[in-house]
Amino acid sequence: MLTKKIGFIGLGLIGGSIAKAIHQYYPDCELLAFDKNRETLALAVQEGTIHKACSSIDNSFKTCSYIFLCAPIAYNTAYLGQLKELIHPDCILTDVGSVKASIHEEIIRLGLEENFIGGHPMAGSEKSGYSNSRPVLIENAYYILTPSAKVSSEKVEKYRNFVESLKALPIVLDYKEHDYITGTISHLPHIIASSLVNYVHETDTEEGLMKNLAAGGFKDITRIASSSPGMWQQVCLKNRENISNILGGYIKTLKKALTFIDTGSEEELFTLFESSKDYRDSMPNTSAGPIKKSFAFYCDIMDETGGIATIATILANNNISIKNIGIVHNREFEEGVLRIEFYDESSANIAAELLQKYRYIVYKI
C-alpha cells in the first residue's frame, strides 16, 4: 500500500479532483479534509470521497503521509504556521497553487523545506468548486513539481511516482522558473481573455449585437474569462513581477501588429499569421492543460423537426456519450450548422465515422 492517510486543506475544483482520483486508484486509503465550507465537506463525505471531515486543522493531520494545500494561494501560505507542529519527518507537504514563489519563501522561513514539494496540476475548468470536480481532471495533464532545496531525492521520487499513479504527467521545475513559464502560458491568457470580454462589453451596441453575434472563435478564446475572479486576483498579486514583465512584452507585440495594420504591411501581416499558425499547429494535444483540446466536430443537418434528436439517438444507440450539442448561428469560423462535443478523442472519431455512414456531412476541427 503506497499511502495510509492523506489530508486535504481546501476541497475545491482541484483539491476535490485529486481527492476523487486518489479514492478511485487507492480505495483503501483514508482521506480527511478541512474546508471552511461545511456544505462542501458534507457533500464529499456523502459521496464517499472523504472519510473524515475536520472542523479545524487539528491533530487528525499528524499521521498523514501526504498533506495537500488546496485553498486559495493566500490561505495556503497562512495555513503553514498551523501545520508546522503537525507534520512528521516522513510526511510530504504539497500545494496545488499556480504561483510558487510566495509559498516557497514561507516554507523556507518556517523551516519546512525537508517536507515540502510544491505541486501544480496544469488542469482546470472555467467552473469552480467541489461540485465541479472529477477524478479525470488531472488525467494526462502535466503536473509540475517544485521541490524545496532541502527535500530528499527519495521524497521527490516517491511523490513523482504517486502523481504518475494518478495518471498525471509529472515534470520537475525550479519554482522561480515555474512562475515565469506559467505567467506566460497560463496567467497572461486569462488577463487577455478577461480584457477582451470587458472591451466587447464596453464597446457593444445598445442592442447588444456583439454579445449576440459572438462566434465560436470569440467564445473559444474567452472561455477562461468565466473562471473564479478571486482566484485570478490572487494569482496576479502573487506573481505580480513576472506578469508585469510578460504583459509588457505582449503589449509590444500588439503595438507591432498595430504598426503592420496602420502601414498596410502585407508581407509582415502574412508572416504574423503564418508563424503563429505553424507554431500553434505544432503544439501537442496530449495534455489536459488549462486550455484543453476540444473533442468536437461540426455537422450539417436539415432544418426539420427532430433533426437533433435523430443524431442523438444514433449516437446513444452506439453507446457514445455527448458532452455538449448546439446550433451554430454565426458560422464565420465554422462550416457545420450543428456543433457536437465529446468527452474524449476516441468517441469523437467513432461518432464522426458513424454519422458519415448515415450520409451526414461532418467537418472535423
ZIPE-V631048 format. One record per pair of residues at least 6 apart in sequence whose ideal C-beta (glycine too) atoms are under 7 Angstrom apart, sorted by the first residue. I is the first residue (numbers start at 1). J is the second residue. Records with the same first field share a line. If there is no record, write none. Layout:
BEGIN
I = J  J
END
This chain:
BEGIN
1 = 28
2 = 26  162
3 = 26  29  65  66
4 = 29  30  65
5 = 30  32  63  64  65
6 = 22  29  31  64  65  66
7 = 32  33  61  64  67
8 = 15  19  31  33  68  70
9 = 34  57  67  69  70  71  79
10 = 35  69  70  71
11 = 19  33  35  40  41  44  70  130
12 = 70  128  129  130
13 = 124  125  128  129  132  133
14 = 70  96  121
15 = 68  70  96
16 = 44  130  133
17 = 133  134  135  137  138
18 = 68  138
19 = 31  33  49  50
20 = 49  133  134  135
21 = 135  138  166
22 = 29  31  166
23 = 31  49
24 = 135
25 = 165  166
30 = 51
31 = 49  50  51
32 = 50  51  52  54  60
33 = 41  44  50  53  54
34 = 54  56  57
35 = 41
40 = 130
41 = 50  53
43 = 130
44 = 50  130
45 = 53
52 = 60
54 = 60
57 = 79  82  83
59 = 86
61 = 67  83  86
62 = 86  88
64 = 91
65 = 91  92
66 = 92  94
67 = 83  91  93
68 = 94  96
69 = 76  79  94  95
70 = 96
71 = 79
72 = 230  231  234
73 = 97  99  102  234  235  238
74 = 234
76 = 95  97  103
77 = 102  103  106
80 = 106  107  110  112
81 = 110
83 = 93
84 = 110  112
87 = 93  115
91 = 115
92 = 115  117  155  158  159
93 = 112  115  116
94 = 117  118  119  159
95 = 103  118  119
96 = 119  120  121
97 = 103  120
98 = 120  182  186  235
99 = 179  235  238  239
100 = 118  146  175  178  179
101 = 175  176  179
102 = 238
103 = 118
104 = 118  146  148  175
107 = 113  116  148
113 = 148  149  150  151
114 = 150  151
115 = 151
116 = 148  151
117 = 145  147  148  151  155  156  159
118 = 145  146  175
119 = 143  145
120 = 144  178
121 = 138  141  143  168
122 = 141  142  143  144  287  289  290
123 = 137  138  141  288  289  290
124 = 290
125 = 132
126 = 223  224  226  227
128 = 227  228
138 = 166  168
139 = 167  168  288
140 = 167  169  286  287  288
141 = 168  169  287  288  289
142 = 169  171  287  289
143 = 163  168  169  170
144 = 171  173  178
145 = 156  159  160  170  171  172
146 = 173  174  175  178
147 = 156  172
160 = 170
163 = 170
164 = 170
169 = 287
179 = 239  242
180 = 242
183 = 239  242  243  246
184 = 246
186 = 290
187 = 235  236  239  243
188 = 246  247  250
189 = 224  291
190 = 224  227  232
191 = 247
193 = 221  222  224  225
194 = 225
196 = 222
197 = 222  225
200 = 210
204 = 210  211
213 = 330
215 = 330  332  333
216 = 328  333  334
217 = 333
224 = 291
236 = 243
257 = 272
260 = 268  269  272
285 = 293
294 = 341  365
295 = 341  342  343  344  345  347  348
296 = 339  340  341  342  348  365
297 = 340  348  352  362  363  364  365
298 = 328  334  335  336  338  339  363
299 = 336  338  340  355  360  361  362
300 = 336  337  360  361
301 = 307  311  337  338
308 = 325  338
311 = 355
312 = 322
314 = 354  355  358
315 = 322  351
318 = 354
320 = 347  350  351
321 = 343  347
322 = 340  342
323 = 341  342  343
324 = 341
325 = 338  340
326 = 339
327 = 337  338
328 = 334  336  337  338  339
335 = 363
336 = 363
340 = 351
342 = 348  351
352 = 362  364
355 = 362
356 = 362
END
